[in-house]
Each structure stands twice: as structure tokens, then as C-alpha cells.
Amino acid sequence: MKFLNYLPVFFLCLSCGNNRMNENTKAGDAAIVADTISKMKNESVKAQRHDSATYYYTWEVNRQKKTVRRNPNLSTALVNTDSIIKGLNLEYKYVLLEKTGIQHDTLRLIINDSEYLTGEMGADGFEQYIAQAIINLTSVPGIRYVQIDFKKGSYASPGIWSRNNFPGYIIVH
């Protein structure tokens, strides 16, 4: 008989525990949904960045295959140093180029925060970036050399590059 007296208390505790579990589940589900939405937004931003960046490239460079592909979307009116720098900055959001000037046939650039370029991208990432930047920037009429100044790091050093630093690249269609 005493057991029946405790039965309502037992059900009350059980129902409280279920609510707590439901609240935790709901909070966990909400966190998963929020995380998924955040990832989708990031992917959307990356896709938009990549899509808009492709309109500023003269050449799509593949360093591993040593190929370049002409950008069919690029208007010849956009082939200038400013538009290519804008495209590079859109594509490589952690490596922002800033034009400091042009002297004769040399474009001078600076990267104020080079930590990502010189450390986190690794040697292969740096080489791909430099190939992409130099091949595109030297496609601008009158630009034969590109000088990029930045703080030296583990995988990269500042320097002056030309199209001749990237021999053997084949144009693919």
C-alpha cells in the first residue's frame, strides 16, 4: 500500500527527467541545426567568392599539371592589375595583396599580414599561389615583373618574379 503512495512521486520524477532530456535533445538539435546553417552559409560564401573571382582571372593555373586555361568569362576590358588583384584577394581571402605602385615594367605589391601565406599554406600552397598571381599579373600588357614584399616565413620569402619563373606551362582549352 505504501508503494501506491510513492507511485505519483515516481511518475512526477520520471516526467521531470523526460522534460530535461527533451530540453537537452532540443538544445542539441538546435546546435546541430545552427552548425549546419553556418556551414551552408560558409560554403555559399566560398562559392560566391570563387565564382566572382573567376571573372577576374586571365588564366586558371594548375601548378601540379603545369597547365593554364584561359578564362572564357573574362572581358578584355577587365585585364588590368587592379581587377586581377581583386580576383586574387577574393580567391585567397587570407592573403591580401595591396598595390604600392608600378615602376617601368615592374608591379610592386605588399602583403601586410603574410602569416597564412608563409606558414599555414605550406610550400605547395605558396608555390600555387605565386604561380597563380605571377602568371595572371604578368598577362597585363606592360607588366613583366612582379615584386611582392612581405615578412619572410617558414615556407615563403619576398621576391621579384616574372613569367620566366614558370617555364613549361601548357595552354589547355
Beta strands, then each sheet from edge to edge (+ up, - down):
strand 1: 59-62
strand 2: 67-70
strand 3: 97-103
strand 4: 106-111
strand 5: 145-149
strand 6: 159-162
strand 7: 170-172
sheet 1: 1+ 2- 7-
sheet 2: 3+ 4- 5- 6+
end
